[in-house]
Amino acid sequence: MKKIGIVMGSDSDLPIIRKATDMLSALEIPFEVHVYSAHRTPEEARAFALNARKNGFGAIIAAAGMAAHLAGAIAANTTLPVIGIPCASAYLDGMDALLSTVQMPTGIPVATVAVNGGGNAALLAAQILAVEDADLAARLDAKRQKDSAAVLEKDARISAEFAQ
Ligand code: RP5
C-alpha cells in the first residue's frame, strides 16, 4: 500500500497534524511525518517532494501557518496529489494561511482543506488511495455509516428531549 507523507512547517503545527495521524491510523494507512519548512529548510522540503513518488508515497499532506507556502512549495516539486492544511496562528485566525495555501496559480494545484482541518486532510488522502484500493474504500464506507449512525443517535436523544 502507498504511504501518506505528512509535512508540517513547524513542530508548533503538531496538534493539527495529530488529527490527521489519528485518522490515518484508524484507517490502517501507513504514513511518515516530517518537519520541513518552505522558508527555514527549503532544501529539505524540496528533496522530500522530489523523492516522494519513488519513496512509495501516494499523496502528501502539508500543513503550515502564517505566510504558508509549504504546500505550494511541495506541490511545485512533485506531481503526487498535495493536500494543504492552512494552520491558524496567533493573528488573523488562519486567514493568512488559508489564502496562501488555496490561491495557487494554474499548473500547480493544492487541494486545500479547512483551517486546521487535519481530519479532512487525512480523509481526502485516504480517498485518493482508495481509488485503487477496494479494501480501503470499504473501510471508508464503514466509517461513513458509523458516523451517520452516531448523528442519528444524537437526533433521537435531542428530539426526544424537546418532544411535546
Ligand atoms: C509556519 O510558521 C509554521 O507552519 C507555523 O504554523 C508558523 C509558526 O512557526 P513557529 O514560529 O511556531 O515555529 O512556517
Backbone and ligand atoms as CSV (ligand in chain L), in Angstrom:
chain,resi,resn,atom,element,x,y,z
A,1,MET,N,N,0.841,-1.199,0.000
A,1,MET,CA,C,0.000,0.000,0.000
A,1,MET,C,C,0.879,1.252,0.000
A,2,LYS,N,N,0.472,2.265,-0.736
A,2,LYS,CA,C,1.218,3.528,-0.742
A,2,LYS,C,C,1.122,4.198,0.629
A,3,LYS,N,N,2.179,4.962,0.968
A,3,LYS,CA,C,2.180,5.716,2.224
A,3,LYS,C,C,1.662,7.139,1.966
A,4,ILE,N,N,1.217,7.766,3.051
A,4,ILE,CA,C,0.910,9.199,3.016
A,4,ILE,C,C,2.084,9.934,3.658
A,5,GLY,N,N,2.583,10.935,2.962
A,5,GLY,CA,C,3.618,11.791,3.526
A,5,GLY,C,C,2.965,12.976,4.217
A,6,ILE,N,N,3.379,13.230,5.435
A,6,ILE,CA,C,2.839,14.383,6.174
A,6,ILE,C,C,4.003,15.305,6.503
A,7,VAL,N,N,3.879,16.560,6.110
A,7,VAL,CA,C,4.924,17.542,6.367
A,7,VAL,C,C,4.297,18.739,7.065
A,8,MET,N,N,4.945,19.193,8.143
A,8,MET,CA,C,4.464,20.407,8.813
A,8,MET,C,C,5.597,21.431,8.837
A,9,GLY,N,N,5.221,22.705,8.796
A,9,GLY,CA,C,6.223,23.757,8.725
A,9,GLY,C,C,6.963,23.978,10.023
A,10,SER,N,N,6.347,23.575,11.135
A,10,SER,CA,C,6.949,23.769,12.457
A,10,SER,C,C,6.351,22.736,13.397
A,11,ASP,N,N,7.094,22.389,14.443
A,11,ASP,CA,C,6.500,21.470,15.424
A,11,ASP,C,C,5.324,22.114,16.146
A,12,SER,N,N,5.179,23.432,16.047
A,12,SER,CA,C,4.005,24.079,16.655
A,12,SER,C,C,2.714,23.709,15.921
A,13,ASP,N,N,2.847,23.115,14.732
A,13,ASP,CA,C,1.661,22.658,13.979
A,13,ASP,C,C,1.218,21.250,14.397
A,14,LEU,N,N,1.947,20.627,15.304
A,14,LEU,CA,C,1.700,19.215,15.615
A,14,LEU,C,C,0.277,18.901,16.096
A,15,PRO,N,N,-0.356,19.741,16.912
A,15,PRO,CA,C,-1.728,19.400,17.332
A,15,PRO,C,C,-2.682,19.215,16.143
A,16,ILE,N,N,-2.447,19.967,15.067
A,16,ILE,CA,C,-3.315,19.824,13.882
A,16,ILE,C,C,-2.957,18.541,13.126
A,17,ILE,N,N,-1.664,18.245,13.088
A,17,ILE,CA,C,-1.212,17.025,12.414
A,17,ILE,C,C,-1.713,15.783,13.140
A,18,ARG,N,N,-1.825,15.856,14.463
A,18,ARG,CA,C,-2.305,14.675,15.202
A,18,ARG,C,C,-3.709,14.271,14.766
A,19,LYS,N,N,-4.521,15.246,14.364
A,19,LYS,CA,C,-5.866,14.888,13.868
A,19,LYS,C,C,-5.744,14.028,12.619
A,20,ALA,N,N,-4.750,14.328,11.789
A,20,ALA,CA,C,-4.543,13.550,10.558
A,20,ALA,C,C,-3.947,12.182,10.867
A,21,THR,N,N,-2.953,12.140,11.751
A,21,THR,CA,C,-2.317,10.847,12.041
A,21,THR,C,C,-3.299,9.912,12.747
A,22,ASP,N,N,-4.143,10.467,13.629
A,22,ASP,CA,C,-5.144,9.612,14.289
A,22,ASP,C,C,-6.084,8.998,13.252
A,23,MET,N,N,-6.499,9.816,12.291
A,23,MET,CA,C,-7.433,9.334,11.261
A,23,MET,C,C,-6.761,8.275,10.380
A,24,LEU,N,N,-5.539,8.537,9.969
A,24,LEU,CA,C,-4.835,7.559,9.115
A,24,LEU,C,C,-4.603,6.251,9.870
A,25,SER,N,N,-4.263,6.350,11.149
A,25,SER,CA,C,-4.071,5.130,11.941
A,25,SER,C,C,-5.370,4.342,12.025
A,26,ALA,N,N,-6.477,5.047,12.268
A,26,ALA,CA,C,-7.775,4.351,12.373
A,26,ALA,C,C,-8.131,3.645,11.065
A,27,LEU,N,N,-7.682,4.209,9.958
A,27,LEU,CA,C,-7.978,3.612,8.646
A,27,LEU,C,C,-6.888,2.628,8.189
A,28,GLU,N,N,-5.907,2.398,9.067
A,28,GLU,CA,C,-4.820,1.438,8.775
A,28,GLU,C,C,-4.019,1.824,7.529
A,29,ILE,N,N,-3.730,3.107,7.430
A,29,ILE,CA,C,-2.938,3.630,6.304
A,29,ILE,C,C,-1.545,4.000,6.821
A,30,PRO,N,N,-0.483,3.506,6.190
A,30,PRO,CA,C,0.862,3.863,6.632
A,30,PRO,C,C,1.198,5.317,6.288
A,31,PHE,N,N,1.991,5.945,7.157
A,31,PHE,CA,C,2.360,7.347,6.896
A,31,PHE,C,C,3.721,7.633,7.506
A,32,GLU,N,N,4.327,8.714,7.041
A,32,GLU,CA,C,5.550,9.280,7.639
A,32,GLU,C,C,5.279,10.730,7.973
A,33,VAL,N,N,5.870,11.211,9.040
A,33,VAL,CA,C,5.674,12.602,9.465
A,33,VAL,C,C,7.026,13.315,9.516
A,34,HIS,N,N,7.087,14.528,8.960
A,34,HIS,CA,C,8.330,15.308,8.952
A,34,HIS,C,C,8.051,16.774,9.267
A,35,VAL,N,N,9.064,17.444,9.793
A,35,VAL,CA,C,9.026,18.908,9.945
A,35,VAL,C,C,9.996,19.484,8.931
A,36,TYR,N,N,9.444,20.081,7.889
A,36,TYR,CA,C,10.241,20.794,6.886
A,36,TYR,C,C,9.522,22.098,6.593
A,37,SER,N,N,10.262,23.162,6.509
A,37,SER,CA,C,9.657,24.471,6.267
A,37,SER,C,C,10.037,24.982,4.879
A,38,ALA,N,N,9.065,25.576,4.214
A,38,ALA,CA,C,9.350,26.173,2.901
A,38,ALA,C,C,10.349,27.319,3.025
A,39,HIS,N,N,10.374,27.941,4.193
A,39,HIS,CA,C,11.205,29.137,4.364
A,39,HIS,C,C,12.468,28.868,5.171
A,40,ARG,N,N,12.362,27.980,6.165
A,40,ARG,CA,C,13.505,27.746,7.060
A,40,ARG,C,C,14.379,26.584,6.589
A,41,THR,N,N,13.773,25.592,5.928
A,41,THR,CA,C,14.554,24.451,5.399
A,41,THR,C,C,14.075,24.146,3.973
A,42,PRO,N,N,14.234,25.113,3.067
A,42,PRO,CA,C,13.695,24.912,1.712
A,42,PRO,C,C,14.327,23.736,0.972
A,43,GLU,N,N,15.620,23.457,1.227
A,43,GLU,CA,C,16.291,22.355,0.508
A,43,GLU,C,C,15.695,21.011,0.913
A,44,GLU,N,N,15.441,20.832,2.219
A,44,GLU,CA,C,14.901,19.565,2.695
A,44,GLU,C,C,13.456,19.377,2.217
A,45,ALA,N,N,12.672,20.452,2.225
A,45,ALA,CA,C,11.292,20.355,1.739
A,45,ALA,C,C,11.287,19.969,0.258
A,46,ARG,N,N,12.183,20.547,-0.496
A,46,ARG,CA,C,12.269,20.261,-1.930
A,46,ARG,C,C,12.695,18.815,-2.173
A,47,ALA,N,N,13.706,18.372,-1.440
A,47,ALA,CA,C,14.205,16.996,-1.619
A,47,ALA,C,C,13.115,15.989,-1.268
A,48,PHE,N,N,12.367,16.261,-0.210
A,48,PHE,CA,C,11.285,15.343,0.161
A,48,PHE,C,C,10.277,15.219,-0.975
A,49,ALA,N,N,9.894,16.346,-1.535
A,49,ALA,CA,C,8.898,16.329,-2.617
A,49,ALA,C,C,9.457,15.649,-3.868
A,50,LEU,N,N,10.690,15.967,-4.213
A,50,LEU,CA,C,11.280,15.395,-5.431
A,50,LEU,C,C,11.367,13.868,-5.361
A,51,ASN,N,N,11.595,13.330,-4.156
A,51,ASN,CA,C,11.797,11.888,-3.995
A,51,ASN,C,C,10.546,11.150,-3.546
A,52,ALA,N,N,9.453,11.864,-3.320
A,52,ALA,CA,C,8.280,11.257,-2.681
A,52,ALA,C,C,7.702,10.097,-3.496
A,53,ARG,N,N,7.584,10.246,-4.787
A,53,ARG,CA,C,6.977,9.174,-5.584
A,53,ARG,C,C,7.846,7.908,-5.532
A,54,LYS,N,N,9.142,8.081,-5.722
A,54,LYS,CA,C,9.997,6.886,-5.710
A,54,LYS,C,C,10.147,6.305,-4.311
A,55,ASN,N,N,9.843,7.089,-3.285
A,55,ASN,CA,C,9.896,6.584,-1.909
A,55,ASN,C,C,8.582,5.957,-1.445
A,56,GLY,N,N,7.640,5.780,-2.371
A,56,GLY,CA,C,6.445,4.993,-2.041
A,56,GLY,C,C,5.267,5.763,-1.503
A,57,PHE,N,N,5.278,7.082,-1.654
A,57,PHE,CA,C,4.134,7.863,-1.200
A,57,PHE,C,C,3.070,7.954,-2.301
A,58,GLY,N,N,1.806,8.019,-1.877
A,58,GLY,CA,C,0.706,8.141,-2.827
A,58,GLY,C,C,0.072,9.517,-2.810
A,59,ALA,N,N,0.270,10.242,-1.736
A,59,ALA,CA,C,-0.237,11.619,-1.600
A,59,ALA,C,C,0.534,12.260,-0.447
A,60,ILE,N,N,0.538,13.595,-0.445
A,60,ILE,CA,C,1.260,14.337,0.597
A,60,ILE,C,C,0.312,15.343,1.240
A,61,ILE,N,N,0.352,15.378,2.559
A,61,ILE,CA,C,-0.373,16.393,3.323
A,61,ILE,C,C,0.666,17.399,3.818
A,62,ALA,N,N,0.418,18.678,3.576
A,62,ALA,CA,C,1.368,19.709,4.003
A,62,ALA,C,C,0.618,20.753,4.833
A,63,ALA,N,N,1.068,20.952,6.064
A,63,ALA,CA,C,0.397,21.874,6.987
A,63,ALA,C,C,1.332,23.010,7.347
A,64,ALA,N,N,0.843,24.232,7.258
A,64,ALA,CA,C,1.663,25.373,7.664
A,64,ALA,C,C,0.776,26.556,8.018
A,65,GLY,N,N,1.326,27.439,8.832
A,65,GLY,CA,C,0.608,28.642,9.221
A,65,GLY,C,C,1.312,29.889,8.721
A,66,MET,N,N,0.680,31.016,8.966
A,66,MET,CA,C,1.171,32.353,8.574
A,66,MET,C,C,1.275,32.457,7.049
A,67,ALA,N,N,2.433,32.950,6.501
A,67,ALA,CA,C,2.581,33.041,5.036
A,67,ALA,C,C,2.886,31.636,4.525
A,68,ALA,N,N,1.864,30.797,4.492
A,68,ALA,CA,C,2.029,29.346,4.410
A,68,ALA,C,C,2.315,28.893,2.988
A,69,HIS,N,N,3.584,28.856,2.653
A,69,HIS,CA,C,3.953,28.470,1.301
A,69,HIS,C,C,4.298,26.993,1.176
A,70,LEU,N,N,4.249,26.237,2.297
A,70,LEU,CA,C,4.776,24.873,2.287
A,70,LEU,C,C,4.065,23.970,1.281
A,71,ALA,N,N,2.731,23.953,1.300
A,71,ALA,CA,C,2.020,23.040,0.400
A,71,ALA,C,C,2.338,23.377,-1.057
A,72,GLY,N,N,2.377,24.649,-1.381
A,72,GLY,CA,C,2.703,25.055,-2.746
A,72,GLY,C,C,4.131,24.702,-3.128
A,73,ALA,N,N,5.053,24.865,-2.188
A,73,ALA,CA,C,6.460,24.548,-2.464
A,73,ALA,C,C,6.632,23.044,-2.670
A,74,ILE,N,N,5.904,22.247,-1.887
A,74,ILE,CA,C,5.948,20.784,-2.079
A,74,ILE,C,C,5.336,20.448,-3.442
A,75,ALA,N,N,4.177,21.014,-3.722
A,75,ALA,CA,C,3.478,20.702,-4.981
A,75,ALA,C,C,4.303,21.094,-6.204
A,76,ALA,N,N,5.149,22.110,-6.057
A,76,ALA,CA,C,5.984,22.553,-7.176
A,76,ALA,C,C,7.000,21.495,-7.583
A,77,ASN,N,N,7.269,20.552,-6.678
A,77,ASN,CA,C,8.339,19.577,-6.916
A,77,ASN,C,C,7.860,18.133,-6.979
A,78,THR,N,N,6.557,17.914,-7.159
A,78,THR,CA,C,6.027,16.565,-7.334
A,78,THR,C,C,4.710,16.648,-8.082
A,79,THR,N,N,4.370,15.577,-8.799
A,79,THR,CA,C,3.022,15.508,-9.386
A,79,THR,C,C,2.135,14.567,-8.577
A,80,LEU,N,N,2.577,14.146,-7.392
A,80,LEU,CA,C,1.653,13.478,-6.467
A,80,LEU,C,C,0.603,14.496,-6.014
A,81,PRO,N,N,-0.602,14.021,-5.645
A,81,PRO,CA,C,-1.583,14.959,-5.100
A,81,PRO,C,C,-1.086,15.549,-3.779
A,82,VAL,N,N,-1.215,16.857,-3.630
A,82,VAL,CA,C,-0.806,17.553,-2.400
A,82,VAL,C,C,-2.036,18.190,-1.762
A,83,ILE,N,N,-2.210,17.886,-0.491
A,83,ILE,CA,C,-3.348,18.412,0.277
A,83,ILE,C,C,-2.796,19.406,1.283
A,84,GLY,N,N,-3.262,20.631,1.214
A,84,GLY,CA,C,-2.762,21.677,2.104
A,84,GLY,C,C,-3.692,21.893,3.283
A,85,ILE,N,N,-3.096,22.000,4.453
A,85,ILE,CA,C,-3.862,22.389,5.653
A,85,ILE,C,C,-3.376,23.769,6.086
A,86,PRO,N,N,-4.220,24.797,5.954
A,86,PRO,CA,C,-3.841,26.102,6.491
A,86,PRO,C,C,-3.986,26.069,8.012
A,87,CYS,N,N,-2.943,26.460,8.735
A,87,CYS,CA,C,-2.982,26.406,10.197
A,87,CYS,C,C,-3.204,27.812,10.761
A,88,ALA,N,N,-4.101,27.918,11.722
A,88,ALA,CA,C,-4.340,29.215,12.362
A,88,ALA,C,C,-3.176,29.545,13.282
A,89,SER,N,N,-2.747,30.793,13.264
A,89,SER,CA,C,-1.705,31.237,14.198
A,89,SER,C,C,-2.296,32.330,15.094
A,90,ALA,N,N,-1.452,33.006,15.829
A,90,ALA,CA,C,-1.953,33.934,16.851
A,90,ALA,C,C,-2.733,35.108,16.262
A,91,TYR,N,N,-2.451,35.455,15.009
A,91,TYR,CA,C,-3.109,36.617,14.392
A,91,TYR,C,C,-3.900,36.180,13.161
A,92,LEU,N,N,-4.922,36.892,12.806
A,92,LEU,CA,C,-5.663,36.737,11.546
A,92,LEU,C,C,-6.489,35.456,11.460
A,93,ASP,N,N,-6.536,34.678,12.540
A,93,ASP,CA,C,-7.416,33.496,12.600
A,93,ASP,C,C,-7.189,32.497,11.480
A,94,GLY,N,N,-6.037,32.447,10.900
A,94,GLY,CA,C,-5.768,31.471,9.836
A,94,GLY,C,C,-6.095,31.968,8.447
A,95,MET,N,N,-6.659,33.179,8.343
A,95,MET,CA,C,-6.980,33.715,7.012
A,95,MET,C,C,-5.724,33.881,6.169
A,96,ASP,N,N,-4.613,34.254,6.815
A,96,ASP,CA,C,-3.337,34.401,6.101
A,96,ASP,C,C,-2.917,33.076,5.469
A,97,ALA,N,N,-2.942,32.005,6.271
A,97,ALA,CA,C,-2.523,30.691,5.775
A,97,ALA,C,C,-3.530,30.130,4.762
A,98,LEU,N,N,-4.815,30.394,5.004
A,98,LEU,CA,C,-5.828,29.909,4.058
A,98,LEU,C,C,-5.571,30.467,2.668
A,99,LEU,N,N,-5.395,31.783,2.586
A,99,LEU,CA,C,-5.190,32.387,1.264
A,99,LEU,C,C,-3.857,31.972,0.652
A,100,SER,N,N,-2.828,31.854,1.488
A,100,SER,CA,C,-1.516,31.436,0.966
A,100,SER,C,C,-1.559,30.014,0.413
A,101,THR,N,N,-2.394,29.165,1.015
A,101,THR,CA,C,-2.443,27.756,0.611
A,101,THR,C,C,-3.396,27.542,-0.557
A,102,VAL,N,N,-4.523,28.216,-0.527
A,102,VAL,CA,C,-5.565,27.912,-1.522
A,102,VAL,C,C,-5.341,28.613,-2.867
A,103,GLN,N,N,-4.701,29.761,-2.841
A,103,GLN,CA,C,-4.639,30.585,-4.052
A,103,GLN,C,C,-3.428,30.240,-4.917
A,104,MET,N,N,-3.356,28.973,-5.292
A,104,MET,CA,C,-2.234,28.551,-6.135
A,104,MET,C,C,-2.475,28.934,-7.588
A,105,PRO,N,N,-1.425,29.364,-8.285
A,105,PRO,CA,C,-1.574,29.682,-9.706
A,105,PRO,C,C,-1.784,28.409,-10.529
A,106,THR,N,N,-2.449,28.568,-11.665
A,106,THR,CA,C,-2.734,27.427,-12.548
A,106,THR,C,C,-1.455,26.682,-12.904
A,107,GLY,N,N,-1.545,25.349,-12.802
A,107,GLY,CA,C,-0.406,24.499,-13.131
A,107,GLY,C,C,0.134,23.742,-11.939
A,108,ILE,N,N,-0.035,24.311,-10.744
A,108,ILE,CA,C,0.496,23.683,-9.529
A,108,ILE,C,C,-0.634,23.622,-8.493
A,109,PRO,N,N,-1.494,22.602,-8.575
A,109,PRO,CA,C,-2.648,22.583,-7.670
A,109,PRO,C,C,-2.303,22.125,-6.262
A,110,VAL,N,N,-3.017,22.696,-5.288
A,110,VAL,CA,C,-3.009,22.221,-3.896
A,110,VAL,C,C,-4.470,22.079,-3.473
A,111,ALA,N,N,-4.852,20.872,-3.091
A,111,ALA,CA,C,-6.224,20.630,-2.618
A,111,ALA,C,C,-6.296,21.091,-1.173
A,112,THR,N,N,-6.931,22.225,-0.946
A,112,THR,CA,C,-6.883,22.866,0.370
A,112,THR,C,C,-8.109,22.507,1.197
A,113,VAL,N,N,-7.864,22.043,2.428
A,113,VAL,CA,C,-8.970,21.750,3.339
A,113,VAL,C,C,-9.167,22.933,4.282
A,114,ALA,N,N,-10.090,22.795,5.213
A,114,ALA,CA,C,-10.439,23.888,6.126
A,114,ALA,C,C,-9.243,24.288,6.990
A,115,VAL,N,N,-9.305,25.496,7.526
A,115,VAL,CA,C,-8.291,25.933,8.501
A,115,VAL,C,C,-8.261,24.918,9.654
A,116,ASN,N,N,-7.076,24.417,9.946
A,116,ASN,CA,C,-6.842,23.394,10.988
A,116,ASN,C,C,-7.521,22.058,10.669
A,117,GLY,N,N,-7.841,21.824,9.409
A,117,GLY,CA,C,-8.628,20.644,9.026
A,117,GLY,C,C,-7.814,19.364,8.865
A,118,GLY,N,N,-7.147,18.960,9.909
A,118,GLY,CA,C,-6.300,17.766,9.831
A,118,GLY,C,C,-7.074,16.488,9.533
A,119,GLY,N,N,-8.256,16.370,10.095
A,119,GLY,CA,C,-9.052,15.154,9.877
A,119,GLY,C,C,-9.474,15.013,8.428
A,120,ASN,N,N,-9.967,16.077,7.863
A,120,ASN,CA,C,-10.408,16.005,6.459
A,120,ASN,C,C,-9.225,15.833,5.507
A,121,ALA,N,N,-8.070,16.391,5.866
A,121,ALA,CA,C,-6.890,16.174,5.023
A,121,ALA,C,C,-6.576,14.680,4.945
A,122,ALA,N,N,-6.636,14.010,6.086
A,122,ALA,CA,C,-6.366,12.569,6.103
A,122,ALA,C,C,-7.442,11.812,5.321
A,123,LEU,N,N,-8.695,12.204,5.485
A,123,LEU,CA,C,-9.767,11.508,4.760
A,123,LEU,C,C,-9.625,11.702,3.252
A,124,LEU,N,N,-9.266,12.897,2.835
A,124,LEU,CA,C,-9.084,13.129,1.398
A,124,LEU,C,C,-7.913,12.307,0.872
A,125,ALA,N,N,-6.834,12.257,1.631
A,125,ALA,CA,C,-5.693,11.420,1.236
A,125,ALA,C,C,-6.125,9.954,1.136
A,126,ALA,N,N,-6.924,9.510,2.095
A,126,ALA,CA,C,-7.412,8.120,2.079
A,126,ALA,C,C,-8.276,7.874,0.842
A,127,GLN,N,N,-9.127,8.835,0.526
A,127,GLN,CA,C,-9.997,8.663,-0.651
A,127,GLN,C,C,-9.177,8.605,-1.941
A,128,ILE,N,N,-8.086,9.326,-1.994
A,128,ILE,CA,C,-7.192,9.260,-3.166
A,128,ILE,C,C,-6.606,7.850,-3.287
A,129,LEU,N,N,-6.103,7.303,-2.189
A,129,LEU,CA,C,-5.549,5.950,-2.236
A,129,LEU,C,C,-6.635,4.922,-2.534
A,130,ALA,N,N,-7.854,5.183,-2.069
A,130,ALA,CA,C,-8.949,4.215,-2.224
A,130,ALA,C,C,-9.420,4.084,-3.671
A,131,VAL,N,N,-9.027,4.990,-4.542
A,131,VAL,CA,C,-9.372,4.858,-5.965
A,131,VAL,C,C,-8.866,3.517,-6.500
A,132,GLU,N,N,-7.708,3.085,-5.997
A,132,GLU,CA,C,-7.093,1.830,-6.467
A,132,GLU,C,C,-7.051,0.768,-5.371
A,133,ASP,N,N,-7.830,0.934,-4.302
A,133,ASP,CA,C,-7.737,0.004,-3.168
A,133,ASP,C,C,-9.149,-0.252,-2.642
A,134,ALA,N,N,-9.719,-1.396,-3.045
A,134,ALA,CA,C,-11.110,-1.700,-2.691
A,134,ALA,C,C,-11.269,-1.933,-1.186
A,135,ASP,N,N,-10.263,-2.513,-0.525
A,135,ASP,CA,C,-10.368,-2.738,0.923
A,135,ASP,C,C,-10.429,-1.413,1.671
A,136,LEU,N,N,-9.590,-0.483,1.257
A,136,LEU,CA,C,-9.618,0.837,1.898
A,136,LEU,C,C,-10.951,1.536,1.608
A,137,ALA,N,N,-11.457,1.410,0.391
A,137,ALA,CA,C,-12.760,2.017,0.061
A,137,ALA,C,C,-13.843,1.449,0.983
A,138,ALA,N,N,-13.768,0.153,1.274
A,138,ALA,CA,C,-14.757,-0.459,2.175
A,138,ALA,C,C,-14.611,0.105,3.589
A,139,ARG,N,N,-13.380,0.328,4.029
A,139,ARG,CA,C,-13.184,0.917,5.369
A,139,ARG,C,C,-13.740,2.342,5.414
A,140,LEU,N,N,-13.572,3.072,4.320
A,140,LEU,CA,C,-14.140,4.439,4.273
A,140,LEU,C,C,-15.662,4.398,4.301
A,141,ASP,N,N,-16.256,3.446,3.564
A,141,ASP,CA,C,-17.723,3.301,3.599
A,141,ASP,C,C,-18.205,2.981,5.013
A,142,ALA,N,N,-17.493,2.073,5.678
A,142,ALA,CA,C,-17.878,1.681,7.045
A,142,ALA,C,C,-17.795,2.876,7.982
A,143,LYS,N,N,-16.774,3.704,7.802
A,143,LYS,CA,C,-16.642,4.894,8.657
A,143,LYS,C,C,-17.805,5.859,8.429
A,144,ARG,N,N,-18.164,6.057,7.158
A,144,ARG,CA,C,-19.313,6.940,6.865
A,144,ARG,C,C,-20.578,6.427,7.560
A,145,GLN,N,N,-20.791,5.101,7.486
A,145,GLN,CA,C,-22.005,4.536,8.097
A,145,GLN,C,C,-21.979,4.724,9.612
A,146,LYS,N,N,-20.811,4.513,10.210
A,146,LYS,CA,C,-20.682,4.685,11.667
A,146,LYS,C,C,-20.932,6.142,12.053
A,147,ASP,N,N,-20.361,7.071,11.281
A,147,ASP,CA,C,-20.556,8.499,11.568
A,147,ASP,C,C,-22.025,8.886,11.435
A,148,SER,N,N,-22.706,8.338,10.402
A,148,SER,CA,C,-24.129,8.645,10.219
A,148,SER,C,C,-24.946,8.101,11.387
A,149,ALA,N,N,-24.635,6.875,11.805
A,149,ALA,CA,C,-25.372,6.270,12.928
A,149,ALA,C,C,-25.198,7.121,14.183
A,150,ALA,N,N,-24.004,7.666,14.397
A,150,ALA,CA,C,-23.758,8.490,15.588
A,150,ALA,C,C,-24.607,9.756,15.553
A,151,VAL,N,N,-24.756,10.355,14.363
A,151,VAL,CA,C,-25.593,11.561,14.254
A,151,VAL,C,C,-27.060,11.213,14.511
A,152,LEU,N,N,-27.507,10.073,13.983
A,152,LEU,CA,C,-28.918,9.706,14.161
A,152,LEU,C,C,-29.220,9.380,15.621
A,153,GLU,N,N,-28.227,8.849,16.337
A,153,GLU,CA,C,-28.413,8.627,17.784
A,153,GLU,C,C,-28.602,9.962,18.495
A,154,LYS,N,N,-27.808,10.954,18.105
A,154,LYS,CA,C,-27.939,12.281,18.713
A,154,LYS,C,C,-29.300,12.875,18.379
A,155,ASP,N,N,-29.741,12.673,17.133
A,155,ASP,CA,C,-31.067,13.167,16.740
A,155,ASP,C,C,-32.141,12.560,17.625
A,156,ALA,N,N,-32.056,11.237,17.848
A,156,ALA,CA,C,-33.082,10.561,18.661
A,156,ALA,C,C,-33.087,11.139,20.072
A,157,ARG,N,N,-31.894,11.356,20.643
A,157,ARG,CA,C,-31.804,11.859,22.019
A,157,ARG,C,C,-32.344,13.283,22.111
A,158,ILE,N,N,-31.933,14.137,21.183
A,158,ILE,CA,C,-32.306,15.550,21.286
A,158,ILE,C,C,-33.766,15.768,20.897
A,159,SER,N,N,-34.241,15.059,19.886
A,159,SER,CA,C,-35.661,15.228,19.525
A,159,SER,C,C,-36.559,14.721,20.637
A,160,ALA,N,N,-36.106,13.646,21.356
A,160,ALA,CA,C,-36.910,13.144,22.485
A,160,ALA,C,C,-36.932,14.179,23.618
A,161,GLU,N,N,-35.790,14.850,23.828
A,161,GLU,CA,C,-35.712,15.851,24.909
A,161,GLU,C,C,-36.693,16.996,24.688
A,162,PHE,N,N,-36.905,17.351,23.409
A,162,PHE,CA,C,-37.774,18.502,23.128
A,162,PHE,C,C,-39.170,18.100,22.664
A,163,ALA,N,N,-39.475,16.800,22.737
A,163,ALA,CA,C,-40.801,16.339,22.273
A,163,ALA,C,C,-41.883,16.878,23.199
A,164,GLN,N,N,-43.018,17.276,22.635
A,164,GLN,CA,C,-44.101,17.854,23.452
A,164,GLN,C,C,-45.314,16.947,23.459
L,1,RP5,C1,C,4.967,28.302,9.733
L,1,RP5,O1,O,5.062,29.319,10.652
L,1,RP5,C2,C,4.674,27.066,10.523
L,1,RP5,O2,O,3.946,26.150,9.761
L,1,RP5,C3,C,3.905,27.540,11.726
L,1,RP5,O3,O,2.498,27.351,11.552
L,1,RP5,C4,C,4.227,29.031,11.746
L,1,RP5,C5,C,4.890,29.451,13.013
L,1,RP5,O4,O,6.022,28.645,13.245
L,1,RP5,P1,P,6.772,28.703,14.652
L,1,RP5,O5,O,7.253,30.101,14.828
L,1,RP5,O6,O,5.761,28.291,15.714
L,1,RP5,O7,O,7.910,27.705,14.539
L,1,RP5,O8,O,6.120,28.148,8.993
